[in-house]
Amino acid sequence: MAIVTPYQNSRRFTSTIGAGTGTGATFAIAATAFTNDAGTAATAFPASYNYYNLYVNGVMQTADVSTVTTTTITIPGGDALDAGTPILVQFVVS
């Protein structure tokens, strides 16, 4: 039987597509290009989390649209979007 953590919270990070680098499958945005919930520059994404949600222009994306590490989020094809498109990444943590 799985142990359910009684407490969950989230960590949110915001940026824009224009902060990303690369093209096609290698398009990525560094964690340091994001602002955290406190309104300050992020240093890294959480190393341990239950799951994350990616919102592009306010629309939640499916799981196959991105991959994430503590230092970057990769959004293949993201370079085709307008540079001003807002990105929000929400990590649900225990």
N, C-alpha and C positions, 0 to 999 in steps of 0.2 A: 504494500500500500504506500502510495506517495505521501510525503509530508508536505502539507500546504502551509506556506509561510503566512502568518496572520497579518503581516504588515506589508503593504506595497505602496510605492510612491513612483513618481516619474521625474525624469530629468529631460528638459527640453532645450533644444539648440536651434537657432535660426541663422540663416544666411541667404544668399541669392546664388543663382546658377552662375552669375558672372565671376564668382570667387573660385570657380573650378578651373582645372587644367586638364590637358589631354584631349583626345578626340575619340569618338566611337566607343569601343569597348573599354578603353582605358581612362575615360573621363572620370575624374574624382575631385572631391572637395575636401581639403584638409580640415581636421577638427579645429585647428587654430583660426580658421576663417569664419567660425561660428561665434555667435554671442550666446551665453548661457542664460538661465532663468534670472540670475542676479543682474543681468544687463552688462556683464563684463566679458572680455574675450575668453573663449574657452581654451583650455590647454590640452585636453584630451576627452574622448568619449569614455563612458564607463567601461571598465574592463569586465565587469560581471553584471549581467542583466537577464531578465526573464525573456523579454522580446523587445523589439523596437518597431515603431511605425514611422514611415516616411510620408510626408505630405509635400506635394509639388503643387504650388499655386492653390493651396488649401484643399486639395483632393488627396485622400489617402491612397497610396499605391499598393499594389499587390507584392507579395514577398519575392517574386522573381525579378523585380525591377532594380534591386540594389544589393550590395554587400557592404558590411561595415567592419572596421577594426577600431582599435583605440585611437588611431591617428587619422583615418580617412573614411569617407563613405564614397563608394564607387557607384555611379549611376550611368550604365552604358547608354550611349546616345544622348546624354544630357546636354552635350555641347550644341545640339540642334535647337535647344530651347532659347528663348530670349534671355539675355543676360540679367534682366531685372526680375525674372521669375523667382518668387520667394520659395525657400526650402525650409521645412521644419522637420527635425528628427526628434522623436519622443522615445526615450528608453524607459521601460517599466522595470524598476529595481525592487529588490526585497530588502 
